[in-house]
Structure formats: structure tokens, C-alpha cells
Amino acid sequence: MTPPFDMIMLKLGPFAVYWYGFLIVVGIMLGATSAAFLAKRAGHNPDYIWDMLLTVVITAVIGARIYHVFSRPEGGLIGWDYYKQHPIEALYVWQGGLGIWGAVIGGAIGVLLYTRRRDLRTLQWLDFAVPGMALGQSIGRWGNYMNRELYGPPTTLLWGLIIPPEFRILPYTDLSQYPTDTLFHPTFLYESLAALALFLILFLVAVKRYERLKEGDLLMGYLIGYAIIRFFTEMLRPDAWTLGTLAAAQVFSLLFIVLGVAFLIVRHRPKKQEVTAPETTIE
């Protein structure tokens, strides 16, 4: 399995539209459509979703870029060791380099800023947004496929990727050990399918069980679900930024799992019933 198209989707003179950017935009728009649907179904104005979209996208991109700039990826990829020597290039978002966890945090900050300004309940609107966020991630990961990136170690599976030598990271650049016909795990595909499943679960819960949920439940479900997905897919990332024995994304994933589970336990613990003393009657 190898991309059937070039990374450039359309070229008009000096201007080029890349598949990666196109698929991210498609993911954002479909994710926003999902959020607007859920907001309207819950009796709220869906226009708030479209109104906040630009703010959320900007803060998500800033968060994603900050995460990437301060990362130290393996395999010879660019990270903090490079940007501290070339600080102006940290602003070159169009050259690639975005971190998902940074995007999640940045996007949440964008929702917080907008809802505070509009006097809306932040957790409620984050709940509307997170199923679509999972959908957007599922679609966006195919941009990694078109870029010939986000692959894992060699495999003999039929759905393995063929990665041209010029797109390989260390140590797979050694063609004597890894010939041009070597197949690699399509890590992007695993994460895309898992994120799609997470979207379907969250969306169905939001539609079928919304009245039984408390504000923040869907948000925590997303954080826990995506953290589990990311923890395991990072095991197939030879380019992962590591912190000790774990990838940085795995450390963040464990943190979000713990916070999410703790939040749900606290929010759903049984309330203590007040014990009132029996009335006494004076005869």
C-alpha cells in the first residue's frame, strides 16, 4: 500500500494545495458540522459553533506548533535542538510540524475563551465539540499517508506501506538492511480507524444518552479514549519524542487517562443523603 498521488493536490503557478492541508480542512469542517448538529439537538444555537471555529482553529494551531517546536523527535527529524538555533523557523507552520496533544489543549483554550466571552457553559460546548474532534483526527491522519509519514517498523502484513528512501527516517535509510521494497506498519491507518471508532461511540452516546450525561462526560470520554489510542500507537512510532522510557505522547496520555477517570469518579459518586433527626413531641 503506497499513496497513489503526489503530496501536492493542485498547483496553480507558484501556489500549491497539499493533500495534507486539504484533508485537515475537511476534517475541521466535518467536525464542526458534527458539533453544530449536537448543539442544535440539545436545543442550543448551532451558530455558536461556526462563530467560535476560527478562534478555536487558531489556538489549536498555536498549541500544536508549540508542542512540536519543543519536542525532541528521534530519527533525525526536526525539533527543539534545531529550532533553538533557528528560532524564526519556529513560525514556519507551512513547513509542517504539529503535535496532536498541543492541538487538543490549544483548541480547548479557544473554546474556553469564546464561551467565557459569550457567557456560555464551557464544558457543555466542549462536549458538543469532542466527537467531531475525533472525526477530524481520523480524516486528518490520511494527510500523513499522503506525506509518506507516520509509519512504524517493518512488517510482513499485507497492508504494509512502501516508503520511498527519501521519506525515510533513521535507521530505515540504510537500504542494505531495509531495501526499497520493505513494508512498514501504517501507523497512521491504525490511529485513523481507532479515532473513527471513537467518534462513532461518542456521537451515538451524545445522541442516545445525552439526557443522562453530566457536563464534561463526553469530554472525559474523548480524553480517555484518545489517550488509550495514542498510548498504543506510539509503540509503533520510531520517531517518537521520548521522556525516559516512554514516548512524550504516552506520558501525556497516561496523565489524561488519570485526570479523566478521576473527573468521572468525582462527578458520578453517589451523593450522601442528609440524615435528619426524628422530631420529638412534647406532650
C-alpha positions as CSV (number, residue, x, y, z in Angstrom):
1,M,0.0,0.0,0.0
2,T,1.6,3.3,-1.1
3,P,0.0,6.7,-1.9
4,P,-1.4,6.8,-5.4
5,F,-0.9,10.6,-5.7
6,D,1.8,13.1,-5.2
7,M,1.7,15.2,-2.0
8,I,0.6,18.2,-4.0
9,M,-3.2,18.1,-4.7
10,L,-3.3,21.1,-7.0
11,K,-0.8,23.6,-8.3
12,L,-1.6,26.9,-9.9
13,G,1.6,28.8,-10.8
14,P,3.6,29.4,-7.6
15,F,0.7,28.3,-5.4
16,A,0.2,24.7,-4.3
17,V,-2.6,23.0,-2.4
18,Y,-1.3,20.0,-0.5
19,W,-3.3,16.9,0.3
20,Y,-2.3,17.3,4.0
21,G,-3.7,20.8,4.3
22,F,-6.8,19.9,2.3
23,L,-7.6,16.8,4.5
24,I,-7.1,18.8,7.7
25,V,-9.6,21.5,6.4
26,V,-12.1,18.7,5.5
27,G,-11.7,17.2,9.0
28,I,-12.2,20.6,10.7
29,M,-15.4,21.3,8.7
30,L,-16.9,17.9,9.2
31,G,-16.0,18.0,12.9
32,A,-17.7,21.4,13.2
33,T,-20.8,20.1,11.4
34,S,-21.0,17.3,14.0
35,A,-20.7,19.8,16.8
36,A,-23.3,22.1,15.4
37,F,-25.7,19.1,15.0
38,L,-25.3,18.1,18.6
39,A,-25.7,21.6,19.8
40,K,-28.9,22.1,17.8
41,R,-30.2,18.7,19.0
42,A,-29.7,19.8,22.6
43,G,-31.7,23.0,22.0
44,H,-28.8,25.4,21.6
45,N,-27.9,27.8,18.8
46,P,-25.6,25.9,16.4
47,D,-24.3,29.3,15.0
48,Y,-22.1,29.5,18.1
49,I,-20.0,26.6,16.7
50,W,-19.3,28.3,13.4
51,D,-18.8,31.6,15.2
52,M,-16.1,30.1,17.5
53,L,-14.5,28.0,14.8
54,L,-11.8,30.5,13.7
55,T,-10.8,31.2,17.3
56,V,-10.5,27.5,18.1
57,V,-8.6,26.7,14.9
58,I,-6.1,29.5,15.6
59,T,-5.5,28.4,19.2
60,A,-5.3,24.8,18.2
61,V,-2.6,25.5,15.6
62,I,-0.6,27.6,18.1
63,G,-0.8,24.8,20.7
64,A,0.1,22.1,18.1
65,R,3.1,24.2,16.9
66,I,4.4,24.9,20.4
67,Y,4.2,21.2,21.2
68,H,6.2,20.4,18.0
69,V,8.8,23.1,18.5
70,F,9.7,22.0,22.0
71,S,9.7,18.3,21.1
72,R,12.8,16.2,20.5
73,P,11.8,13.5,18.0
74,E,14.0,10.6,17.0
75,G,15.0,9.5,13.6
76,G,16.7,12.7,12.6
77,L,13.5,14.8,12.5
78,I,13.5,18.5,13.4
79,G,12.7,19.5,16.9
80,W,13.8,21.8,19.7
81,D,17.5,21.1,19.1
82,Y,17.0,22.7,15.6
83,Y,14.6,25.5,16.5
84,K,16.7,26.9,19.3
85,Q,19.4,27.5,16.6
86,H,16.9,28.8,14.1
87,P,14.1,30.5,16.1
88,I,12.5,32.3,13.3
89,E,11.7,28.9,11.6
90,A,9.5,28.0,14.6
91,L,6.9,30.2,12.9
92,Y,7.1,28.4,9.6
93,V,3.9,26.3,10.2
94,W,3.6,25.7,6.4
95,Q,6.7,23.6,6.5
96,G,4.9,21.0,8.7
97,G,5.2,20.0,12.3
98,L,2.1,19.9,14.5
99,G,1.5,17.9,17.7
100,I,-1.9,16.5,18.4
101,W,-1.9,16.9,22.2
102,G,-0.9,20.5,21.7
103,A,-3.8,21.0,19.3
104,V,-6.2,19.4,21.8
105,I,-5.1,21.7,24.6
106,G,-4.9,24.8,22.4
107,G,-8.4,24.1,20.9
108,A,-9.8,23.7,24.4
109,I,-8.4,27.1,25.4
110,G,-10.1,28.5,22.3
111,V,-13.4,27.1,23.4
112,L,-12.9,28.5,26.9
113,L,-12.1,32.0,25.6
114,Y,-15.1,32.1,23.4
115,T,-17.6,30.6,25.9
116,R,-16.4,33.0,28.6
117,R,-16.9,35.9,26.3
118,R,-20.4,34.7,25.3
119,D,-21.4,33.7,28.9
120,L,-21.8,30.0,27.8
121,R,-21.1,26.9,29.8
122,T,-17.6,25.8,28.6
123,L,-17.9,22.1,29.5
124,Q,-21.2,21.8,27.6
125,W,-19.7,23.2,24.4
126,L,-16.6,21.1,24.7
127,D,-19.0,18.1,25.0
128,F,-20.6,19.1,21.7
129,A,-17.1,19.5,20.1
130,V,-15.2,16.4,21.0
131,P,-17.0,13.8,18.9
132,G,-16.2,15.9,15.9
133,M,-12.6,16.4,17.1
134,A,-12.2,12.6,16.9
135,L,-13.7,12.6,13.4
136,G,-11.4,15.4,12.3
137,Q,-8.4,13.5,13.6
138,S,-9.5,10.4,11.8
139,I,-9.6,12.2,8.5
140,G,-6.5,14.3,9.1
141,R,-4.3,11.3,9.6
142,W,-4.7,10.5,5.9
143,G,-2.7,13.6,5.3
144,N,0.2,11.7,6.9
145,Y,-0.4,8.9,4.4
146,M,-0.2,11.4,1.5
147,N,3.0,12.8,3.0
148,R,4.6,9.3,3.4
149,E,5.0,9.8,7.1
150,L,3.7,8.4,10.4
151,Y,4.7,4.8,9.7
152,G,6.1,2.2,12.1
153,P,8.7,-0.5,12.0
154,P,9.0,-3.1,9.2
155,T,6.2,-5.6,8.8
156,T,5.2,-8.6,6.7
157,L,1.5,-7.7,6.8
158,L,-0.3,-7.3,3.5
159,W,-1.4,-3.8,4.3
160,G,2.2,-2.6,5.0
161,L,3.4,0.7,3.5
162,I,6.2,1.1,1.0
163,I,8.1,4.2,2.0
164,P,10.5,5.7,-0.7
165,P,14.0,6.1,0.6
166,E,13.9,9.9,0.5
167,F,11.0,9.9,3.0
168,R,12.5,7.5,5.5
169,I,13.8,8.3,9.0
170,L,16.7,6.7,10.8
171,P,17.6,3.8,10.9
172,Y,15.5,2.8,7.8
173,T,17.6,4.9,5.5
174,D,20.1,2.0,5.4
175,L,19.0,0.3,2.1
176,S,21.3,-2.6,2.6
177,Q,19.3,-3.6,5.7
178,Y,15.9,-2.1,4.6
179,P,15.6,-2.5,0.8
180,T,13.2,-0.3,-1.3
181,D,10.5,-2.9,-1.2
182,T,10.4,-3.1,2.6
183,L,6.9,-2.9,4.1
184,F,6.3,-0.7,7.2
185,H,3.4,-0.6,9.6
186,P,0.8,2.0,8.6
187,T,0.6,3.7,12.0
188,F,-1.5,6.5,10.5
189,L,-4.1,3.9,9.5
190,Y,-4.3,2.3,12.9
191,E,-4.9,5.7,14.6
192,S,-7.3,6.8,11.9
193,L,-9.5,3.8,12.3
194,A,-9.4,3.9,16.1
195,A,-10.3,7.6,16.0
196,L,-13.2,6.9,13.7
197,A,-14.5,4.3,16.1
198,L,-14.1,6.8,19.0
199,F,-16.1,9.3,17.0
200,L,-18.9,6.8,16.4
201,I,-19.1,5.8,20.1
202,L,-19.1,9.4,21.4
203,F,-21.6,10.6,18.7
204,L,-24.0,7.7,19.4
205,V,-23.8,8.3,23.2
206,A,-24.4,12.0,22.7
207,V,-27.5,11.3,20.6
208,K,-28.9,8.3,22.6
209,R,-27.9,9.1,26.1
210,Y,-27.5,12.9,26.3
211,E,-30.1,13.4,29.0
212,R,-28.3,11.0,31.3
213,L,-24.9,12.6,30.9
214,K,-23.4,15.3,33.1
215,E,-21.5,18.2,31.6
216,G,-17.9,17.1,30.8
217,D,-18.7,13.4,30.5
218,L,-18.2,13.4,26.7
219,L,-15.1,15.5,27.0
220,M,-13.6,13.0,29.5
221,G,-14.7,10.1,27.3
222,Y,-12.8,11.6,24.4
223,L,-9.7,12.3,26.5
224,I,-9.6,8.8,27.9
225,G,-10.4,7.1,24.6
226,Y,-7.9,9.1,22.5
227,A,-5.3,8.8,25.2
228,I,-5.6,5.0,25.1
229,I,-5.4,5.1,21.3
230,R,-2.3,7.3,21.3
231,F,-0.6,5.3,24.1
232,F,-0.6,2.1,21.9
233,T,0.0,3.7,18.5
234,E,3.1,5.4,20.0
235,M,4.6,2.0,20.4
236,L,4.9,1.9,16.6
237,R,6.5,5.3,16.3
238,P,10.3,5.1,15.7
239,D,10.3,8.9,15.5
240,A,8.6,9.5,18.9
241,W,9.9,12.1,21.3
242,T,10.8,10.2,24.4
243,L,10.9,11.1,28.1
244,G,12.8,8.4,29.8
245,T,11.5,5.0,28.8
246,L,8.2,6.3,27.4
247,A,7.3,8.5,24.5
248,A,6.2,12.0,25.5
249,A,2.8,11.4,24.0
250,Q,2.4,8.3,26.2
251,V,3.2,10.4,29.3
252,F,0.6,12.9,28.3
253,S,-1.8,10.0,27.5
254,L,-1.4,8.5,31.0
255,L,-1.9,11.9,32.6
256,F,-5.2,12.5,30.6
257,I,-6.4,9.0,31.5
258,V,-5.8,9.5,35.2
259,L,-7.4,13.0,35.1
260,G,-10.4,11.8,33.1
261,V,-11.1,8.8,35.3
262,A,-10.8,10.9,38.4
263,F,-13.1,13.5,37.0
264,L,-15.8,10.9,36.2
265,I,-15.5,9.3,39.6
266,V,-15.9,12.6,41.4
267,R,-18.8,13.7,39.2
268,H,-20.7,10.5,39.4
269,R,-20.1,9.4,43.0
270,P,-23.4,8.9,44.9
271,K,-24.5,11.9,46.9
272,K,-24.7,11.5,50.6
273,Q,-28.2,11.6,51.9
274,E,-28.7,14.0,54.7
275,V,-29.7,12.3,57.9
276,T,-32.3,14.3,59.8
277,A,-33.1,13.7,63.5
278,P,-36.6,12.4,64.3
279,E,-38.9,15.1,65.6
280,T,-39.7,14.9,69.3
281,T,-43.1,15.5,70.5
282,I,-43.7,17.2,73.9
283,E,-47.0,16.1,75.5
